[in-house]
Amino acid sequence: MRGALGILLVGGVAAGWSLATVVPAGLVNQCGQDVVAQPFRLQDEVTVTEERWFFLPQLWGDFEMLFDVEVSAGAEVDVLLRQVEPRFVDEVQDPFTGRFSVLRISAGQGGAGWRTRDEALFGPLGGGVGVEPGRPATVWIEAHGTTLTANVGGKRQASFEAADVYGMLTMVVRGGQAVVRNLSINAHPVRGLWRWR
């Protein structure tokens, strides 16, 4: 019985690796080209409000991001990471709901920072990593594969598992505004993106 299970397992692994080599090289290259590999620096400060989101429409693979954020009293900022939206392929929209992971930062409140898409959209408002209203807080976020880690104003957050290994970046504010300064993203070259997927 154990021998048959071992043979089945080895056969399954071999079949998976052989099928991975059947993927057209053009598709693998396209996945790699879409993911940003160059560093990004935001020269000016950006004010994010309920009416004006901050959105970077590029796909980011592994990266480290550093920025300062100043949150007004009573406001909360959701930093959407690994954001993947439905897209059109041959003029047909892929049938899936957008996915993302959220780091919530709140003025004056304290709590867990990370949230899933559903927790951020349908869960209670409030909570998030507490920062002092009207004073800048430094935010450091690392994304390696599906693992996200963060430090907000010296408060290290536990690691969080995202649904995807790449995605876009968006910042959304409720109940006030946030000013983002000195945003820099250090992107890493894509390695083994197809095998991750």
Beta strands, then each sheet from edge to edge (+ up, - down):
strand 1: 35-36
strand 2: 40-41
strand 3: 46-49
strand 4: 54-60
strand 5: 63-71
strand 6: 76-84
strand 7: 88-89
strand 8: 92-93
strand 9: 99-107
strand 10: 114-116
strand 11: 129-131
strand 12: 137-144
strand 13: 147-152
strand 14: 155-161
strand 15: 167-174
strand 16: 177-187
sheet 1: 1+ 4+ 15- 6+ 9- 10+
sheet 2: 1+ 4+ 15- 6+ 9- 11-
sheet 3: 2+ 16- 3+
sheet 4: 2+ 16- 5+ 12- 13+ 14-
sheet 5: 7+ 8-
end
